[in-house]
Amino acid sequence: MLIEVPLDSKGGLDAKIVAMESAACWGLITFEEGVVKNIEYWEKREDINDFVDYAIVAKQGEPIWPMMEESIFVLVAEEGMPLAEVMERFKFKELHEASF
């Protein structure tokens, strides 16, 4: 499955999730069998052409309509959380569904 996340850097699992408007890049994570298999980096979310299953954003109230229109299920983590922890919480279904 593919998961997109706004990040502060291309720092792998040490990168931190940030608000969409302040993202230095977007991580496109290949997540299989409970493990991060690969992370690709994109300058803009709009450049990602793959079918994305989930998006994880940093806080409630983010502009997620484009994701919803693409049938991407959106979850919310905590701003500043390292990607490793975000993915651990995703794995154990500890992230909340985004609301408006």
N, C-alpha and C positions, 0 to 999 in steps of 0.2 A: 504494500500500500504506500501511497505517496502523501506526505504531510508537508504543508508550507508554513513557515514561521518567520516573522520579521526579526532580524538580528542586528546587534550592534557591531558585529565584525565577522570575518571569515575564520573565526577561531575554533571551529569544530565544536565539540561538546562543551567547551569552556565558554563559547559565545553566550551572550545574554539576550533574552527576549526583550524587545522594546516596543513602544507604541509604533503603529504602522507609519505615521508621518515622520518619525525620526529614525527609521530603519536605514542602516548603512548598506544592507543587502537583505535578500530573502534566501532562507535556506530551504531547499527542497530535499526532504529526507525520505529515503527509502527505508521503510520499517517492516521487517518480516520476522515472524516467529518471536516477537518480543525483543528484537534487537535492531539497533540502527546499523544498517548495512552500508549506507552511503549517504553523503551530504553533497549536493551540488549547490552552487551559489549563483544568484541572479541579482543584477543591479535593481531591477524593477519587477514587481509581481506580475505586471502585464506581459512580461517576456516569457513567462512559464507557459509552455504550450501543451504539457502533458495533462492527462486527466488526474486531478488531485482529489483524494478522498476526504482529507481533513485539512483544516487550517487551525492553527492555534495562535491566538492573539494575546496581547499583554494585559488587556483590561476591558471591562464592559464599556459599551459606548463607542467602540471603534467603528469606522465606516465599513461594515461588512456586507453591504448589499451586493456588490459585484460578486462576492463569493457565493452568497445565497442564490443569485441568479444562475450561477454555474453548478448548482446542486452540490456545493461543498459544505460539509457539516462543520460548523465553527465552534471551537471550544476556547475557554479562557483560562490562562495561567496567571502568574503574578509578574508584573513588570520587574525586570532586573534579575529574574531567576535564570541560573545557568541552564543551557539547553539539555545537559545531562539529566538534571532534575525534572525539567519539563517532560522529557521523554519517559522518565521513570513514572511520573504521575499519570501520563497518558496510558502507559502499559497497565497500570493498576486501576484505570478508570476513576482517577481522583480529580479530573478536571471538570469544570462545569460548562454547560451549554451556554453559548452567548445569547444574550437577550437585548432587546432594544429599549 
